[in-house]
Amino acid sequence: MSVFLPGPVTVRTPSSSANLGPGYDTLGLGLGLYDDVTAEVVGDEGLTVTVEGVGAEDVPRDESHLVVRSLRAVFDTLGLDQPGLHVHCVNRIPHARGLGSSSAAIVGGITAARALLTAPGTVAPLGEARFDDAAALRLATRLEGHPDNVAAALLGGLTIAWMDEGEARAVRLDVETQVVAFVPQEAVSTEVARGLIPAHVPHADAARNAGRAALLVAALDGRPELLFDATEDRLHQAYRAPAMPDSYALVESLRGDGVPAIVSGAGPTVLAFATDSFDVGPLVGRAPDGWAVLPLAVDPAGARRI
């Protein structure tokens, strides 16, 4: 008997911002810009992939597609035979801009696989019982390489992720804040951005960042007046400036005016937080020419079936 649900399932996965300034490779925030994946089991073999939206001209249509790889990784982990699949992706998250597009693809594939799973002789979705959030986070981290973005995409809200003896773990907090994402046209690869960070940093900078990261959790958990101090970073943003000089200049300009602004993830997107001292609206005019401006709320739920 089949272990897969008949008919297609559709899941929605949020974008995410990692680091949030001082929380390097640890803090993540699920954001209200979404990619959708529709998946259907069609027979015992074969694959068709269709894509619309962002990157539709560039992404592969074969087994190397990240959503497909993630779907099949769930089935492999559970020891299931690989079925034929039809996968349709609707992409809205900009690629290689620091908004977690690869994490959304990975988590979207995992969530679609879970949504397809049932038990022999039933038509009830049982994927979360067979492959829970802890298993999903472990697999997503293995595929992505680090847990910060995938935790935020999977769980939504504010996430604190860490590695414990090689296993990814995360907790989430419900937070309410608004941000403005300033998205440039040019991409910057995560590998290039990571390659600019030195192997060693001054102890004082590391200690200062640890304090700011702890403060940021408190700031996002109902103390917005602390956001400016809490988003200060000395571990990665300045080192990455040569790869994204316009982004770093925008962060410095906004912070010079008291706006809690950061580089989102590995960049080059810049994220500015709304606080009680200013509204989102005035931030829109701060974008350099040609940059997209995206006012976003925090995603409250993470990846889910729709």
C-alpha positions, 0 to 999 in steps of 0.5 A: 500500500502507498505511504503517500497521500493521493493528489497534490499538497502545497506548502508555504515557507517564509523568508528569513534573516540571520545574524540580526547584527550580533547573533552570528550563525545563531539568531534568525527571524522568519519574515513575511515574504514566501515561496510556495511548493506544490508536490505530487506523487505520480507513479513509481519513478520520474520527475517533472519540475516547473518554476515561476517567479524569481529565478525561474530562468536560472534554476535547474529542472532536474534532481539537482533542484534544491527542493527536489533534493530536500524532498527525496532526502526525507524519503531516504532518511525514512528508508522509503522507495523514491516515487515519481514526483511532480514539483511546482515552485512559486518563488518570491524570495530574492536569490543570493540576497541574504533573505534565506532563499536556499533555506526556504527551498530546503525547508519547503522541500522537507515540509512538502515531503512531510505533507505527502506522508501517510500510513498504509491504508489511510488518507490522513497526513501523518508526516509530522508524526513520522518526521518531527520538527527536530528531525526536520531541523537536523536534515535541513541543517545538514543540507544547508550547512548551518542552522540559523536560517533553516530554523527561522524558516521552519519555525517562524518567529525569532529563533535561537539555533545552536549545534550540540555535539554535531546536532542542530537544535533551536528554540523560538520566541513569538515577537512582534516587530516590523522591518524594512528590507532594502534589496539591491539588484546585485547578488553576493554569494554566501561563500564569498561573504564568509570568506572575508571573515577572519579566523580570529577576532579580538576577545573584546569584540567577541565579548561585546557581541555576546552581550549585544546578542543577549540584549537583542533577544530582550529587545525583540521580546518587547523592549524595542527602545533597546534595538539600536544598541542591541543590533551593534555588531563587531564580528562580521559586517565590517569585514564583509564590507568590501564585497558589498560597499553600498550595503555597508554604507547604507547600514552606516548611514541609517545607524548614523541617524539612530536607525537600528539597521543591519546586514541581513544574513550574508548580505547584501540586503540591509534590514532596518527595524521599526521602533517606537521612535520612528515609523516604517514609512520614512525608511522607504525613501532611504533606498539607493536608486534601483533597490527594492524596498520591502516592508515586512512583518515577522512570520508567526508560524514557519513553514506550513501546508496551505 
